[in-house]
């Protein structure tokens, strides 16, 4: 493998936190007097900033209510994440193989850094990662490349030396804007054709993490 570092989005790339996420949305919408959003509609927004997910699903762009939604969502979902979030099949084995090969791996996600660390520690893989860059660590969320570039800089890597793996077109755009090669992972709601039609460069489309491991040759 030619890459000197591999970085991952988290939700629907390495892990599935749907149970906690849906609970947070249901609770927040109920508390705000809104109809419960459909599960599949919520799933399609995962990977976006929470406030933008709220506006997309509710049509409400009021800054105060967007902030209130985040507060209520976190109140319900935060205590659930560590126990309810599972790693996708092959995630642990991929991270272990990268560590054995001496290739640093990190996470760049819109999810909060503290939540990510709790989840990854609970699943026993935190020690396999060299960095966790959550949404709270950046001033501009994906698709802005700020977080991804910061993660690369922390490891002394140039953009062309690393690979970013994600499950949404948002991830693909962030990679393009950072100048980082991108690999799509089909663990989420975005299909291969959507990646191909997006116009963003995609070095490889992995149907799952086992295939990604094989493609990387680790």
N, C-alpha and C positions, 0 to 999 in steps of 0.2 A: 504494500500500500504506500502510495506516495504522500499522503497527507501526514502532517506533523501534529495535527490536533483534530478532534471531532467533537462538535458541539450539537446539542439537541434542544429542541423545544420540549416541553414536558407533557401537557395535556394532549391526549390522543396521539402522542409520539412515543414517549416512554411509558406513560401511565394513564390509567382510566379512573378519574375521580367523579364520574357521572353521578353516582349516588349522592355524594355530598353537595355537588353543584346544584342538582335538581332540588334538593331539600332547601338550599339557600334561596333559590328563586321562588319556590312556592311560598316559603315563609315571608319573604320580603314583599312579594306581590300581595299576599293576603293582608299583611299589616298596613299596606298602603291603599287598601280598598280596591285593588285591581283584580280582574279575572285571572285565574291561574293559567300561566302560559303552557302550551303543549310541550311535552317532553322533547319531541323531535325538533321543534322550533328552537328550544334552548340549546340542544346539542349542536345545531348548526352555527350557533354564535360562539361556541367555546374556542378560545384563542384570542378573542377580542378583549379590549379593556371593559371592565364590569359596567361602567357608566354607559358605554356605547352599546353594550348588549341590552341594557335596560331600555334605552331610547329606541333601539331597533324593534324590540318586542312590544313596547308599550305605546310608542309614538310620542312620548313625553320627553321634551328636551329641556325642561326647566332645571337650571343648575342646582337649586336647592333640593329638588326631589331626586335628582341623579345622585347627589351626595347622600341623601337619606337612604336610597336604595343600597348603596355600598355598605353603609353602616348596618343596616338590617341583614343584608346578605352575609356579611362577615360574622355577625352575631350568631347566626344559625349554622353556617357552613364550617367556620374555622375549627370548632371542636370536633367535627366529624372527619376532617380530611385524613388525618394520619391513620385512623382505623379503617376507613372506608375505601381509600384509594389503593388500587392494585397496580402492579407493574404488568405490562403486556408480556405475553410469552416471548422468551428470547432476550428480554431487556437485560436481566442480570448477566446472562451468559455473554452478551455483547460487551457490556461494560467490563466484565472480568477479562475478556480476551484483549480488549484495548489496553487495560492496565498491564497485562502480562507482556504485551508487545511494547510497552513503554510509550504509548501514545496517549497524551493527556485528553481527557474527556470532560466536558462541562455542560451545564444547562443554562440556556438563555430563554426566559419565559416571561409572560405578563403576570403570572402568578406571584404572590409575595415571596420574598426570599426565605422568611421564617417558616412559612407554610411548606415550602419546598423542602427545606432542611428537615422538618419534622416528618414529612412523608418518606423521604429518602432514607432517613435514619431508621424509621420504623420498618422499612422494607429491607434494611441491611445493606444498602449500596452507597450510602453517603461517602464512605471512605474511598470509593472507586472514582470519585469525581474531584477534579482539581479546582473547580469554581462553580458557584451558583449565582447567576445574575437574574434576579427577579424584577418585577415591574417597579418595585419601590426603590430600585437602585438607579433608575434612569429618569431624566426629565421629559423624555419623548419616547413613548412606547412604540413597539413594532406597528407598522412596517418601517419606522425610522431605524436606521442601523446602529444607533448609539449603544445599545446593550451588547450587541454582537461584537462591535469594534472594541468595546471596553474589555470584553472577555478575551479577545485575541491579544490585545495589548498586555493584559495581565500575564499572559504566557509567553510574551515576546515573539508572537507569531504575526507574519504578514498575512493579509486576507487570502492570498492565493495558496497559502500553505495549509489552510484548514478546510473542513467540510462542515456545512450546517445542514442538519436533518430536521424536517418539520412536516406537519400534516395539513397545513393550510396555505392558500395563496398568499396570505399575509406573511408567512415565513419565507416563501419564495421571493417576495418583493424585498423583504429585509435583507436577505442574502445578496440579491442583485445590487442593492444600494450600497452594501458593504464591500462589494467586489469579492464575495466568498462563493465558491462552488456550492451548489445546493442539491440535496437529495430529498425527494418526496417520500413520505412513509404513509401508506394507505390504512392507518389504524383509525382514522377519524371519519368525517362525513364528506370529505373532498375526494372525488374519484380521479383516476388517472387522466381521463379526458379533460377534466377541469384544469388540471395542471398543464396539460399540453396546450389548451386553448388560452391560457392566461397570458402568454407572451413572455413570461419570465423564464430565464434559463433553468433547465433541470437536467443535471448530469445523469441522474438515475431515478427510477421510480421503483421503490421497494414495496412489494405487497405486504410484507411483515418484517419483523426485526430479525428473524432467522435468516431470511433471504438477504437482508442488509449485511449481516455478519459475513455471509458467504461471499457477497459481492466485494466487501472490503478486504476479504482474504485474511481475516484474523481468527 
